[in-house]
Amino acid sequence: MHSSYSSTIRRETHTEESGTHQRLVKVYESHVEEHGSSPSLARLFDTARDASSSEHDRDVITWLESVITSSGVHLDHAITPSTPPSRESCDDSEQDQDQDQDQDQDQQRQPQRKSNGVFVSPVFFPSEASFHHLIDTLDGAKRSLDICVFTITDDEVVNAVVRAHDRGVKVRIISDNEKADDLGSDVKRLASDFNIPTRVDNSPSHMHHKFLVIDDGLLVNGSYNWTKGARFHNREDLTLTNSGKAVRAFKSQFERLWQEFECFEL
């Protein structure tokens, strides 16, 4: 055993219970001071449990022990990790399910941000909340919109693109040549009425991407075509992320296709 376990304990317990965290570290440091070496993990957790004054603290310590065990550290007894014990439990399971559903809906619209600032935010359709999240994202563009979408027929999404264009955002569109000629397609209108640079593949195969790069810093990517069918009926998804690796990869793909494809012929 070595001192890295102390940092592990500090990291894992900080977000759960500061009191339990302090107790574990105190046990660890006391043992090192007294014996000149680190205690075994089993002894560390047993001592911490014995020193705990509440059942909840003991439950949290046992949970933490199971988390560290799952990372590959051998203990005399291993407990399958689950979620940290809660101070309060609700006997009404239906109320719990309702709360879980509400949280799931909220989490769809809230970025799952990592400690380094990178977030991943998935949204699903059909859902008006997800659709408005997409519109708000388009309305938040400040410098550029690089749009690479197979089918564009939903006027409300198109209006958000036009609003961006009108406020000085640099907009470029790549789409599929066959779908651009479909009845109701807005690709031609965006190119002719608003002079938005637009290119299509002009090939026997399809340009089937559905992604968008905003301000060279945000990627929107998924199965979602910009159609009312996708908005109201289909089971679709979009994921929003500011991951530099993902943004750079899709931006590079956009630029490659932009050079490869031809300007849209009006």
N, C-alpha and C positions, 0 to 999 in steps of 0.2 A: 504494500500500500504506500502511496506517496501523497504529497501535498496537493496534487491536482484534484483530489476528491473534495478538498475544501472549497475550491472554486466552483466545482460542480454543484456542491450543496448550496453555495451562495446563489448561483444562477437559477437552479431549479426551484428553490423555495421562495425566492424574492417576490415573485408575482402571486404566490399563494398565501403565505402567512409569514409576516415579518417576525412575529414572536417565535414561531417554530424554527425559522431560519436562524435567529439569534441563539436559540437553545442548542441546535445542532452544532453550530460553529463553536459555541462555548464548550460543549462536550469535547469536540475535536481538539481545540487548543489546550484545554486542561489536560487531556491525555498526553499530548505532545510535551507539554511543560513538565509533567510528572514523570513520564517514562522515556522521553527523548526520542520517541518514534510515533508514527501514526497508528491509531487503533485499526483493527480489522473493521470492515464495513458492518459485519454482523454485530460486533460488539458496540460499534458506534450507534447503530440504530436501536439496539436493545437498551443501551444506557439512556439514550434520548427519550425513549418511550417511558422508562422508569421515572425519569425526571419531569415528565409532563404532568401538568396539573389538570388537564381537561381531556375528555374522551375524544373531542374533535382534534386536538393537537396530536394525539396518538394515532388517529386515523390518517391524518396528513402525513405523519412520519412513515407509516406503513405504506401509504401510496407512493411516497418518494422512494422508498426502498425498492418497490416493484419497478419504478421507472428506471432506476439505475441498474437493476438486475436485467431488465430487457435490453440494455445496451451491451450486454455480453459479460458483465462482471459476475463472477460466480459467488453465490451466497449459499448458506446451508438450506435456506428455503426460498423459493421464488414464487412471487405472486403475480398473476397476469395483470399488467397495467390497465387501468381504465381511466376514468376522469377523477380529478381531485375531489375528495369528500366535501360536501357542502354543509354549512352550519344548519341550514334549514331544509327540511324535506316537506313535500306536499303530498298528503294522502289522496288528494283528488287527482287521479291519473288523467282525467279528461281535461282538467285545467292545465296540467303540465303539457299535454299535447297541443292545446290551443296556443300556449305561450311559445312552444317550439316552432309552430307554424308561423307565428308573427315574427319571431327572430329570424327564421329562414328567409322570409320576404324582405326584412330589413337588410340582412347580410347580402342579398342579391345586389343591392344598390350601394353598399358600403365597401370600398376597397379593402382587401385583406393585405394590409401593409406590413412588410417585414422591417426588421430593425435598421436595415440599411436604406430605407426609404422607398424600396421597390414595392409596388402593389400589383395585385392581380384581382380583377373584379368581374366575375362572370354574371351575365344576365340571361334570362330565358324567355321564350315566347311560346304561345301568345300571351302578352301581358302589356297592358297600357302603361304600367309603371316602368317596365323595361324600355318601351318605346320612347317615353318621355325622357328617360335617362339618355337614350341615344340622341334625341333632339337637343337636350341641354349640352351634351358633349360637343355636338357640331356647333352650337351657338357659342361655345367657349373658345373656339379656334381664334387665334390672334394673328398668325403669320401665314400658315399654309395648310391646305387640305389636299392630300394625295389620295384620290379615290380609285380603287380598283375593284369593281363590283360587276358581277355577271349580268344582273337584271336590275334596271332602275325604272320603276313605274309609280312609286308612291309619291304623290304630289307634296305631302307634308314634309317628307325628307328632302325632296328637291327644293322646297321653299327655304329650308334651313341652309342648304348649299348656296342658294341665291343670296340669302341674307349675308352669308360669309363673304361672298364675292363682292357684294355692294359695300361692305365695310372695309374693303381693301385686302382681304385675305387672298393669297395666291392659290387658286384652285386649279387642279389638273384632274382629268378623268380618264380612266382606262375601262373599257367595257368590251362585251362580245359583239362582233359585227352582226350576227344574225339576230340577237336579242335587241340590238339597237334599232332594227327595222320592225320590231313587233308593234302591233296596235297598242297604243297607250304608253309606249316607251318615251321617256323624257330625255334620253341621251341626245337626240338630235336637237331638241328645243334648247337644252343647256348650251350646246355648241353654237347654234344659229342666233338665238335671241339674246344671249348674254356673252357671247364671244369667249366662252370658257374653253381653253385648250383641251381637246378630246382626241383620244386615239383608240382604235379597235384592231383586233387581231387579223382580220381578213384571211382566215385559214379554214380548212375543212373541220378542224377540231375546235373546241370551245375555249374561250378565256373564262375559266370557271371560278376564279378567285372571288372572295368576298372580304376585302380588308380595306382599311383606311388608316393612314398615318397622319396625325395631327401635330403641327408645329415641330415636326421631327423629334417629338418626345413622347408621343402617346400612340399606341397601337390599338385598333379595334378590329377584331378578327373572329370569324366564326362561320356558321352555316347560313346566316341570315342574309337573304337577298332583300333589296330595297323595294319590296312589293307589299301590297295590302294582304295578299295571301299569306305571306310570311308573318305579317304583323298580326292578323286576326285569326288565322286558322292553323298554320303549320306549327309543328314542334321544332323550334329553332333555338340557336344559342349565339351569343356574342361574348367575347372576353376582352376586357379592357386592361391594358397593362402599360406601365412606363419602364418596363425592363429594357435596359439599354441594348442587351444582346438581341432581344426580339425586335425592337424598333429598328435597329440597324439592319437586321436580316431582311425585314419586309421592305424597308426603304430601298435597299440594294436591289431587291427583286422588282420593285416598282420602276426604278431607274433603268434596269435591264429591259423590261417590257416596253418602257417608254421609247427607248432607242430602237427596239425591234419592230414595233408596230407602226402603222401608218396613221397619218392625220385623218380624222373622220371627214369623209366627203359629203358635203351637204347637197 
